[in-house]
Amino acid sequence: MKLVGVSGTLAGGKTSKAVYDVLEAASLMDRSLKTELIDLRDYDLSFADGSPLAYFDDDTWPVADKILSADCLVFGTPIYQASIAGVLKNLLDHLPEYAFKNKVTGIVATGFSEKHFLVTEYQLKPILSYFKGLVPTGNVFVQNDCFDLETEEITDKLVAKRLQNLADEILFLQQSINGRMKQ
């Protein structure tokens, strides 16, 4: 089984770190699990204009292919102006309608204000559901003050535990789906 994490931002490392922590926790729970972090800062994606993925000669097709071939996913986004990051929305706009059918799609969000914790519930969760993804209940919002300013490590033990719980829920749900599909 493969869990792919997507850090949907072009700035800073907090979102990437939070997504990485979910991947790391999941790999400690299941040693046979393969994980991969797609940090969108490292890729050059085309603007979604409705063209088929095969038309793009940059990183768009390889990134989409990694996402489509994953068994389960965790998406990370910072919250900017009460919305998900545009680079993540652009990536999602490239994917086909059934991209996440039979896949668990967890969410991690980072933001400055606790007032933004519902953004993923009202914006990203419906998008992932549109793609037929199963969205866990234990998604995590991480406020900026939960990070060490210099190292960008998560210092809040409750948040760290919630990220571990999300990893556990993603694995449990995906293994349940996979087991039912084999029957």
N, C-alpha and C positions, 0 to 999 in steps of 0.2 A: 504494500500500500504506500502511496506517496501523498504527502501533505505539502502543498505549496503555499507560501506566504507572499503576499503582495504588499509592499510598502508604497502607498499611493501618494507620494509627495516628491517634489523636486528640491525642497529646502529642509535643512536640519536633519538630525538623526534620531529624534525621539520616537517617531512613528516606527521607523525601521527597527529600533531597539525593542519596542513593545511587541512587534510582530515576531522578531527573532526569539524573544523570550517564550512565546507560545510554541514555536517550532522546537526549541530546546526542551521545554517541558514535555512535549509530546514524544520526542525521541527518547527521553529518559523513561517514559512509561511503556514504550514499545520499541525495543531494540531493533526489530526488523523493519521499522518504519524508515522510509526515505523522506528527507525533507529538502526543500530548496527555498531560498529567499529571493524573490524578485524585487529588487530595490529600483524603482523607476528612475532614480537619479543616475543609474548606470546605463540607461537605454535611451535610444533615440526613436521615439514613436511618431508616426505620422498623425496628422489631424484627421479624425474620422469624418469622411465625406461621403460615406455610403458605398465606396468602392469595395470589391471583394478583397479579402486578406491577401490573396495571391498577387495583387497588383502592387503591393508595397515592397520596396527593395531595401528598407532599413530594418530596424529591430522589431517592427510591428508583428510580422508573422511569427518569428521565433518566440516572442513573448506570449502571444496568443496561443501558440501551440503548446507551450509549457503549461499554461493555465488549463487548456482544454483536455490535456492528457493527465492532469492530476486526478487523484481519487477524491480528495477533499482539499479545501482551501481556507485560508484566513486572510481577510482583507484589512489593511490598516489605512487610516486616513487622518490627517489633521483636520480640525474644523476651522475653516476660514470664513469669516462673515456669515456665520450661521449656516454653513453649507459644507458638503464634502469637497475635497480638492478637485479642481478641474482636470488635472492630469489623470486621476483615477476614473473620473466619469468618461473622459476621452477614451481610455483603454476599454472600458466596459462597452462603449458605443461600437467598438470593432467586433464584438462577439455575437455569435448567432443566438437566436431566441431560446434554444434548449441547451445552452452551454453548461448549465449546472444541474441538469437532470440527474437524479440519484446521487448528488454530491452534497455534502455538508459544507456550508459557507459561513464561517465565523467572522466576527467583526471586532476590531480593536480601533478605538479612536483616541486621539490626543487633542488637547485643547487648553487654552488659557483659563477659561471660565467654566465653572460647573453649570452654568446656564445653557451650555451647548451639549449636554449629555444626551438629549433626546434627538439630536440631529440624525444620528444613524438610524434611530427607530423610525423616523418619518421620511428619511431620504434614501439611505443605503439599503436598509432591509427590504423596502418595496422593490428596488431595482434587482437585488439578488433573488427575490421571490419571483419576479417577472421571468428571470432566466431559469426558473424551476429549481433553484437552490433551496435546500433545507437550512434555515437559519436557526442556530441554537438560541436558547434563552439566556445563556450566561455570557453574553457579549460584554466587552469591557471598555469603559471610558477612563482614560488616564489624564488627570489634570497635570499641567506643567510643573506644579510644585511638588509632584511625586517623584521627580527626577533630580538627581544630583546635577547641578548646573555645569560642572566641568566635565564629568565623565559620561553624562547622559544615562547613567545606570538608574534603574528604578529603586528608590530607597524606601518607599512605602510598602511595608510587609503585607498589608491587606490587599493592595493592588497586585502585588506579586502572586499572592495566593489566588486571586481571582483569575489571573492569566493562566495559572496552572489548572484551575478548574475548567476554564474554557478549553484548554488542550484536552483534558480528560473527556469533556462532553463531546467535542468534535470526534475524537477517536471512538467513543462508545457509540455514538449515532452512526458514524460511517461503517463501523464493523457490523452494526445491526442491519443496516441497509444491504451491505455486501452479503451477509448471511441469508437474508430473505431472497436476494436475487439468485443465489446458488440453488435454492430449493426448487 
